[in-house]
Amino acid sequence: MKTCVYLDDPKVVAYLKTASGDMGVKLDKADNHFGLKHDALARAMYKAQAKNPADGSCTSLSAEEVTMLHEAAKAGQIPASYGSVHC
């Protein structure tokens, strides 16, 4: 089953908490800082778990990201809980 470096690696998690910019910019900065390859599924997983610091709402996912999460969950590539994401 796929893991998400943005959620599972403590160094990356800490870095993302301090990085400035919107979600995409933060993820790009983390990729560059840690030499990570762009991973759309891992980014969608992170965005599905991330909360907006201003109001605690979930971060907006594109329709493509939601579909990707649902398909990966259905295929057993990621936890089934991502199959019900709709943010």
Secondary structure, DSSP 4 states (H G I P E B T S, - for coil): ----HHHH-HHHHHHHHH--SSHHHHHHHHHHHHTPPP-HHHHHHHHHH-B-TTT-PBPP--HHHHHHHHHHHHTTSS-GGGGG---
